[in-house]
């Protein structure tokens, strides 16, 4: 008897983007619910379930680090933790200096 099984694996990847590229709906949510916060890192992710599109890490006025997930329209989805950056294999954004691109350091 021959049995065949197939497994479909969806890649979860992401790319760091500038905080200014986060949708206004998301930044408004952070400003309203976490006044005095400073957005540190933002990533756009490729979520196979299409539930999460943006991940933002920021420092609240209380000096606590927060990680929030937003959908493709910038609507809040859930709180996360820093592990989500590893889960989505988020790569750092390319930095430019003087017209030259600096690849992320390893």
N, C-alpha and C positions, 0 to 999 in steps of 0.2 A: 504494500500500500504506500502510495506517495502522497505526502502532504506538503503543500507549499504555503508559506506565510509571507506576507509582505508588510513591511513597516514603513510608514510615511513619517519622515522627520522634517519638521518645519524649522527653518533657521530663524533664530531670534537675533537680529542684529540692530545696531543703532549707530548714529553718528552725532557727535557733539556739535551743537550749533550755538550761535551767539544768543545771549539772553534776550536781545532785542528782537530775535526772530520768533520768540514765543508768542502765540496768539494773544491779542489784547484781552480776550475773555479770561485767559489764564492769569495774566499779570494783574488784571482787576481782582480776580479771586484771591490771589496772594496778598495784594495790597489791602483788601477789605478784611480778610481773616487773619492776617499776620502783619499788622501795621509796624512800620519801622524795620522790616526785613530787607535783606540784601540778597538778590539772586546770584548764586555763584556759578553753577553749571546747568546747562539745559541740553537735552538730547532729543533727537527725533528718532523714534524706533520703528522697526518693522515687526509689528505684532501679528502673528498668524490669525489670531482671533479678532483682530481689528478693534480691540477694546481700548488699547493704549497707543497713543501716537507721540505724546510728549512726556518727558520726565524732567522735573526741575528739582535741583538741590539748592537750598538756600539757608542762610543763617537768620533766625528770627531775632527780634529785639531782645528776647530773653537769653540770647547766646546759645540757643539750642539749634541743632541742625535738623532740617526737615526735608523730606523727599515726597513730592506729590506727583501723581500721574494724571494726565489729561487726555481726552479723546481728540480726534482730528479737528474738532471745532473749538478746542480749547476748554471744554467743559470738564470740571473736576470729576475724576473717576474714583480714586482711592489714595490713601497714604501708602507709602512704600518705605523702603530702607535702602541704604547704599548698595546692598547686594544686588539690587535691580540693575545697576551699571554693569555688574559681572554677568548677570543673567542674559542681558541683551547684547553682551560683547560690544559695548559702546566704545568707539574709537575716538580719540581726541580730535578736535577740530584742527585744521591746518592753520598755523599762525603766519601772518605775513609781516615782514619788517623790511622797509626800504625797497619794496617791490619784489623781494625775494621770498619764496615760500620756505618755511622751516618745518620739516616733518617732525612728528611727535617723537620725543626721546623715549628710548626703551630702557 
